[in-house]
Each structure stands twice: as C-alpha cells, then as structure tokens.
C-alpha cells in the first residue's frame, strides 16, 4: 500500500537504542503520534538534522501499534529560526502539547494555531502576545477552557469589574474577600485572542492562564519553565513570561 505523506512537527525527541530516535510528532489528522526513526540517531544520518523541533515536515510511518516506525520524511519548508527568549517559548509550547494533547486524536485547527504561533515567535513578535492566546486555544481544543466573556449566570463580563475564574466552573463576580481576582479587561482581551498593553494586566493574564492550566498539568513542574527561570537568574534582567 502506498504511504501517504502528512504534515508534521517534532515536539520532542530522545535517543532510542544505539542509533535510533523516539519522536513525539504533532500532525493535523492524527494529533500527537509516537514514532521510532530507526538509524536517525547515527552521527551521519541525513534524517538526524531534519527530525528536530521547529522544522516543518512531510512524513509517513508504518505500523498499527501504539508506536509507529518512520518510513519517509522530507522538509516542508525552512526551519523556523527561534533563538533567545523565543526558543524557550517554543520549547514551552512543545512541552504543553506533549503533556496535555491526547495521542491519536485529530487536531487540525490546533495544529494550524501552533504553526502560526511558531512563525510569530520566529518573526520577533511580542512573546506574551503569542503565548497567552495559544494557551487558551489549547484548553479550548481539549474542552477545558471556561467562557471568559460571560459569567456563569450568563451576564456579560465588563471591563470595570473584577472577577473570580475557577477552572472547573467559570467566571463569577469577585467578592471583597476573594484572594485571587482578575480584571474584566483581562478576561475580555483573552477571549478575543489578544493581551492588554498594561504590564500589570499582563501579569494578571499570565497568572490566570497558569491557574487554568494547573489542574491538567498535575504536580510535575514544566521543564521549559525551569530552564527559563534559570536563564532569567543568569541574565538578571529577563522578564518572567512562562
């Protein structure tokens, strides 16, 4: 049977045996897919340079079990040139997908949003303006995102109010004793795929998205956040974006 090439990006790779690689791929039609690339870990393998994060690919694999075997791979464009903070942000997006995206479930819209987010990061756009909307897109794709533009009683969120936002229920008006609240401006901006300009409101948006992601990530820390924290400590000036 003729193999059909599909679009794909490598989310993660590690050595497998002496000369092979175990890959976590993201594809539109199959979602997250684990694949073994036999011989691709050898120093002189042509595939070694292709099979890494942020390289658009066309590929095919064989096998009906949980883990396939890579059969064909070719570049589908130039590698996305992520560096500095943008590189850490790209690793963060990849880790979110590996941790949260189920295997074998089609996600064409999320794949498109992911690829677009990487292009924006590579072009030097505002990192937080890329990360926060993608975090919400991911939660929406998984069915975990609360409605941010309306309260749970159906009333619209307004800019002037402050609100609670609970991962399991949604948005309610904040009481005077509530310890963690969010501006209506933040909720409305995120619901529209953007961020406010104010640094204080951006910090609120980051805090909110961490709160919404936390129940689904479990207690294991994200390695990309730890790496970014270390880089911030070394540079002494980098903002906390993840």
Helices and strands as residue ranges (DSSP letters): E 6-16, E 20-27, E 31-37, H 46-50, E 57-62, E 68-75, H 85-100, H 108-122, H 127-142, E 162-166, E 170-173, E 182-183, H 184-191, H 199-217, H 223-235
